[in-house]
Amino acid sequence: MGDSKQETNPKVLVAQGSTVVRDCVIQGEVTIGTRTVIHPTAQILAEKGPIIIGEGNIVEEKAKIINRREEPLVIGNHNTFEVGCVVEANAIGHHNTFECLSRVGPLVSVGSGCTVGARCNVSTEEVLPDNIVVYGANCDRKISVDNFRTSNPQIDFLSKVMVNYHYVIKPNRTKEGNAIGAE
Amino acid sequence: MEIFFPKVVNYVCTCGARKPLDVLFYCKHCFKLRCGECVSHEVDTHYCPNCLEFMTSPEARVKKNVCTTCFECPCCGIALYSRGTSKQVPSEKDPSNMVVNKAYYLMCNSCKWSTHDQSLEDQPTQSGGWPRLEAPNQDRVHQLCEYYRIVAHQEKVEKDKKRITQKCGYYISDKYGVASVAAKKYMSLQVTPRKESQKVAAECFASKASEVVDDLPSDFLEELNIDEVTNIRMRLSNPDIQPEKMSMLKMRNLKLLTKKSQRCKECGHSLRKSEYNPGSVKFKIQLSAYYHIPYVRVKQVPNLIAGREVTIELTLTNPTSHEVAVELLPMEEANTPSGSGLLFPEVTCSPQLPKGTLYLPAKDDTAEYDDPADKMDDRNDKSVVTFKRLNKLGIKMQITPKQAENVAIGLRLKHTYTNLIIQGDKREYEVLSLIHPVLLNLSHFAKNSISA
């Protein structure tokens, strides 16, 4: 924190309407969709391939999203990465929640509407089907019906408040000067 | 409390049980250690762990030991919490106008189970209003309960009748009012159970064994989705419905917890009594041994090799506000006829205990904030004491383990105990000498130091 210069990483593409705090670590080729909020100390590490984050996602403090593969990691819309989670999945759908300190291994592809509970670990090679909840100390699994929630009020609040306390990365614009992502 | 005593130091309770000091009680009236197994437990109050509502035992019994307002998750057993949703619905008065309708449902924070899974309608209020779960065999259980109550009553009548007829040979003088008591008791036996319960019990029938049993559910043999099937824990926590599938799970009322008080079995004094308010974690009476008996901790154990003499370091801490004189006595003497007669087969090694008395200064709560300019007490043997800090003393001793594994030493902790006697306005101090056998399992400790 401190230097008010615009982030020099040219590979980072930030869409209009997103709130990306400059105190986070963004490495490699990262695209961040509109209405996505990235908290300070969050880490988005595109070590080889790019990471493409969709709309309305929240990446909380100390959360880590890593892509170690050549292929792009596409993250859908309305996902929440809670404090301290480590997600290395090779695909992430929509409306997923990765609770505090959860871990998702590099061979997992996460469907939609899934919840990985606090301190739960999913690290086998598998496709996590839709609406799966991983919970408890033994990482039990079950199907949950109403997992399709959006945290719109929270995003509205964060994007309003965050700007008052942090420097944010200014959204990129197209060559014509139009905003990206604002339809 | 495990951090203070990671099962290394065990005190031997008066009943012979080996327990860490933090779980032991100290009876101020018999001057003895008591553990959870040799005290009598009394239930003070029942309370709900979620809403902290408390009720008396009879009330709890009527409510079947569950909270009426709180529910638990059928999957993981934790309390469900209320979530609000707002839906836009056409107004009743004017269907063209949309109004926001607030509705509440319950959800599990851990596994995301919600009342929607049980297909329950959302409630208009934040708490309450949920249908009470009716057990499928409720009538039968009620019938059996009534039946057995009558059986128990009849058995009691017969037993007491026998006793009274036996006693009839004696002349009961009314001088001491015994006859009236006996007569009253006899009268009470004449009371027959209520008509209704008799009626219910009359309908009771013996259960019949049947050869026909239900087939295994076919889904289990064909297409099985493991995520839709309940596990054994879920089934056992719902014994009345025993759900096979996740969709059959039903939320249950949260079970009540109790606040217990402990009482010494020998002298009948209270050892621990908590405050009635379930939200409070304070005690009215708390006679934990942790506050009265000096505690021994293992500070340092080098690698233990069979046959080689090593020096171990222990610390002694005085938790009381009086000076304590400690003597460490060997365990063997305890086996003499004059000793407590307790045998300690787990002791595999006998230490060379420091001779003489060690003086532990009183605990001073304010001393923590002062400069720790600790002077050695001249009375203490300097060749034994390694350090002194406030009310804590470090001592060293030599041990020669016979084997490298499973090294346990035993010692008897003899210490003074200052007892305050209040008689009217008089306050008198009485210094007693107490002995507690202490067992120290060093191998647990040493293993850590090897791996570290």
Interface residues (C-beta under 8 A of the other chain):
Chain A: T115 G117 A118 P129 I132 V133 Y135 G136 D140 R141 K142 I143 S144 V145 D146 N147
Chain B: C75 C76 S110 C111 K112 W113 S114 H116 D117 N225 I226 D227 E228 N231 M246
